Structures are given as C-alpha cells and as structure tokens.
Amino acid sequence: MHRLIAGDEVELRRPAAAPRVSNHHWSVGHDRSMCRNIRVLHNFEPPATDDEVHEAALQYVRKISGSSRPSKANEEAFARAVAEVTASTRTLLDELVTTAPPKDREVEAHKARERARERYAR
C-alpha cells in the first residue's frame, strides 16, 4: 500500500507480527522463556505454601525492577509491589481449576535436577 505524503509517495507497511509462542510449554508446566528461578506453583500436593508464593513474588519483582535489593528511596514501593504480587498470586492459585492429578513435589524436583544435569553437562 502506498500513500502520498507531502508530495512524496511513501510505502506503508504493517508492523511485523509478534513471534508466535507455543502453548505447549504452558501445558507441561515449563516455559523456557520464563525466569528459571520462578517455579510453577499450581497443582501440587500439598498446595504451595505462603512462603513459596512470597518467594516467587519477590523473585518476580526483583526481575522486573532489575534490583535484588532496592535503594532506600525505592524500599517502600518494592515492598508494596511484593505484597501485591504475593496477594494476586495467592488469589490466582486459589481460583485455578484443573482436571489433572496433582503433581508430586519429589518427582518434579527429580525432573528438575535431571534437566539441570543435562543442561550443565553440555
């Protein structure tokens, strides 16, 4: 498509489509684009503890803020963000439903160790 702008013909292009992200990783509980330090918390028996939810929220806020420890000036905003993400995460986990059987923590930990062993063996 072309358009005449101030006497010059300019070619108009549509923006490139965003790369498609496969939903396959979501279905198996592992998304390679997700931060490795944030773990899947849904559908475990026993359910995720408040500490696990808080740690995931803290890791998320650290990641997006680019700071593992905020300055004094940002401490309050950082703490508030962690509290809000913790509350939202707990709400999400409490409201999610699934027909899949709950995952076993020991089995999942073993799988994670195996993936790490293979990844670092290269």
Secondary structure, 3 states (H helix, E strand, C coil): CEEEECCEEEECCCCCCCCCCCCHHHHCCCCCCCCCCCCCCCCEECCCCHHHHHHHHHHHHHHHHCCCCCCHHHHHHHHHHHHHHHHHHHHHHHHCCCCCCCEEHHHHHHHHHHHHHHHHHC
